[in-house]
Amino acid sequence: MSYSVGQVAGFAGVTVRTLHHYDEIGLLSPSGRSHAGHRRYDDRDLDRLQQILFYRELGFPLDEVAALLDDPETDPREHLRRQHDLLSARIVKLQEMAAAVETAMEAQKMGINLTPEEKFEVFGDFDPDAYTEEAAQRWGDSDAYKESRRRTASYTKEDWQRINDEFAAIHARMGDLLARGLPADSAEAMDVAEEHRGFISRHHYACSYDIHTGLGEMYVADERFTAFYESIRPGLAAYLRDAIRANAARNS
């Protein structure tokens, strides 16, 4: 069975122009032509295109992709193993950065007491000072902001590392519940939501159920928070919000 260039573009989510370019540079030349001379791609061509798009997503330039795919010593399964390893490493890095973003947006911006070197050691490429001005504008007059600023001013690098690890573990537990299909208003999900609220109260400010519910709404309304939670588990932002709501109702 063969496919037209338009069909392949639709399958792969690329443009026809991209496929034409790949053909012109010899990266992906269709295996056949129609009677009218139009490109026709078979299943082997689609397999190669999938490999190309994997490598492109990982940041490889086209000339390196061609060299990798055309290496006669490399088994096709080795490409998949290599890509799996690279993607797994990227996922781990993104999860670590996402945990730092969450903590930073709620606390580090409120008076972090780390040297520049320590900030990047703990938070990787994320700059926790980036949200300082926004935080002051949005919450500077609130008791919670003042309390968090007072508490976090004395935190050390080791404190922040421990806090990041604890918060990441809470998010991981909530993500596991979502993956298992438990409702957001299940006792298990509400218990983790209560852990989440307790974490904020212990490390940042007294987080009432009303404040916690407001945070849950922000996790969905603010695309930066949503992106953070979606990087842990698709659908987690709304799931956590709903669990927070249910937990607040349970304790009202």
BELWOUR-V116985 format. One record per pair of residues at least 24 apart in sequence whose ideal C-beta (glycine too) atoms are under 8 Angstrom apart, sorted by the first residue. I is the first residue (numbers start at 0). J is the second residue. If there is no record, write none. Layout:
BEGIN
I&J  I&J
END
This chain:
BEGIN
0&41  0&42  1&30  1&31  1&39  1&40  1&41  2&39  2&40  2&41  2&45  3&33  3&37  3&38  3&39  3&40  4&29  4&37  4&38  4&40  6&40  7&40  7&44  7&45  7&48  10&45  11&45  11&48  11&49  11&52  13&52  21&48  21&51  24&61  24&65  25&65  26&51  26&61  26&64  26&65  26&68  27&51  46&75  50&75  50&78  50&82  53&78  53&82  53&86  54&82  57&82  57&85  57&86  57&89  92&123  93&230  94&167  94&230  94&231  95&123  95&167  96&122  96&123  96&124  96&125  97&227  97&230  97&231  98&163  98&166  98&167  98&170  99&123  99&125  99&127  99&163  100&125  100&223  100&227  101&166  101&170  101&224  101&227  102&159  102&162  102&163  102&166  103&127  103&130  104&130  104&134  104&223  104&224  105&147  105&199  105&203  106&147  106&151  106&162  106&202  106&203  107&151  107&159  108&133  108&134  109&134  109&144  109&147  109&148  109&151  109&203  110&147  110&148  110&149  110&151  110&152  111&151  111&152  111&154  111&159  112&151  112&152  112&153  112&154  112&155  113&154  113&155  113&156  113&159  117&156  120&156  121&156  121&159  121&160  121&163  122&159  142&204  143&203  143&204  143&205  143&206  143&210  144&204  146&203  146&204  146&205  147&203  147&204  150&202  150&203  150&204  151&202  151&203  162&202  165&198  166&198  169&194  169&195  169&198  170&228  170&231  170&235  171&231  173&232  173&235  173&238  173&239  173&242  174&231  174&232  174&235  176&238  177&232  177&234  177&235  177&238  178&232  183&238  183&239  183&241  183&242  183&244  183&245  184&241  184&242  184&245  188&238  188&242  188&245  189&242  189&245  189&246  189&249  190&246  191&242  192&239  192&242  192&243  192&245  192&246  193&246  193&250  195&239  195&243  196&243  196&246  208&246  208&247  208&250  208&251  209&247  211&243  211&246  211&247  212&243  212&244  212&247  214&243  215&239  215&240  215&241  215&242  215&243  215&244  216&240
END
